[in-house]
């Protein structure tokens, strides 16, 4: 508890969760997760529902622990900014399937899958202040009945007949990059 920054840790060891703030509860969860010095830590939305200052503190703590314990961190998040700041590599998922993977700077700089491109175009940016936000049309499929072919096809601006009948495999689109799109190489070369 002391290592993760819980004030007066010795006297608070028997405290109940409601006696801690959200940020302190997150620190306690991290302490439990790293107590046995794991080689890999899975952090699923570690900063959700925390204010910006506490989010930064939690990510700083995870970065320090990662270095101290020589531990890999798998960060699961919907926050593209957080992924861009923290990750070395990224795997973008749609309907439960990885649709693109590679070094974060390359994937975010030049996406090779239409879903990744749509996500990045929908992020509010200062240069677009006052203009209408871009969005991906339609909605995701029901996870219990993902359609045949490409799960993203009904929302994809590049969809063709092939997309309705054949599910694309994750295929190399460059050095250390891959995309699950029949036209991923076309996007990579564009």
HELIX and SHEET records of a PDB file:
HELIX    1   1 UNK A    9  UNK A   12  1                                   4    
HELIX    2   2 UNK A   17  UNK A   19  5                                   3    
HELIX    3   3 UNK A   22  UNK A   34  1                                  13    
HELIX    4   4 UNK A   52  UNK A   69  1                                  18    
HELIX    5   5 UNK A   80  UNK A   86  1                                   7    
HELIX    6   6 UNK A  104  UNK A  109  1                                   6    
HELIX    7   7 UNK A  114  UNK A  121  1                                   8    
HELIX    8   8 UNK A  126  UNK A  128  5                                   3    
HELIX    9   9 UNK A  143  UNK A  145  5                                   3    
HELIX   10  10 UNK A  153  UNK A  155  5                                   3    
HELIX   11  11 UNK A  161  UNK A  165  1                                   5    
HELIX   12  12 UNK A  184  UNK A  189  1                                   6    
SHEET    1   A 2 UNK A  40  UNK A  44  0                                        
SHEET    2   A 2 UNK A  72  UNK A  76  1                                        
SHEET    1   B 4 UNK A  89  UNK A  94  0                                        
SHEET    2   B 4 UNK A  97  UNK A 103 -1                                        
SHEET    3   B 4 UNK A 177  UNK A 179 -1                                        
SHEET    4   B 4 UNK A 171  UNK A 174 -1                                        
END                                                                             
